[in-house]
Amino acid sequence: MTRMLGYARVSTGKQETSAALQESRLLEYAAKHGLEMVGVFVDQDVSGGRPLKQRPQGKRLWDELQRGDT
């Protein structure tokens, strides 16, 4: 089974799509496509202008990725 790692980011408390909703959608996608969800990494109050590897959870996600992951 192909591994899937999810990433959610919320930059402000006013953002319409909460981290919980983003995570729920990622889990639904994994289930629908037969992917093994191995982790959802969530950054709160982090600008989308920062490169993924410079975001706390983005770096954790990047470090976890393996060849063949989705």
N, C-alpha and C positions, 0 to 999 in steps of 0.2 A: 504494500500500500504506500502511495506517495505521501510524504510528510508535507504538512502545510504549517506555516508560521504566519500569524496575523499581526497587524500593526494598526493601532488606532491613535489618533492625536486630536486633542481638544485644546484650542488656543485660548479660549475665553469661556467664562461661565454663561455668556449669552449665545454661544453656538447652538444651533438648532439640533445638530446630531450629536447626542451625548456619547461618551466613551462606552457606556453600557449598551446603547443601541448599535454602535459600530461593532462591538464585540459579538453581539447577538447575530448580526448579519454575517460576520465572518464565520461563526460556528455553523449557521444555516448553509452557507456556501460549501463549507467543507463536507458536511453531511450529504448534501445534494450531489456532490461530485465524487463521493467515495474517497475523500482525503483524510488522512490521520492528522487532526489538529494537535500539534505538540506544544503550542504556546501562543498566547496573545499578549503582545507587549503594548503598553499604553503609556503615552506621554501626556501629561496634563500641563497646561499653561506653557507650551513650548511653541515658538513661532515656526511656521512652515518654511520660513526663509533659511532656517538652520539646516545644514546638510544632515541626512539621516544619521551618519556616524558620529555627529556631534550632539545628538539628543541622547539623554540617559538610556531610555528603553530602546531607542533606535540602534544604539551601539550594541546593546545586549542581543537584539534580534540579529544584527549583522554578524556578530560573533558566533551565534548559534547555527547560522545557515550552513547547510551541507549540499554538496552537488546533488542535483535532482529535486531539491525542495521546491515547493510552490509557495 
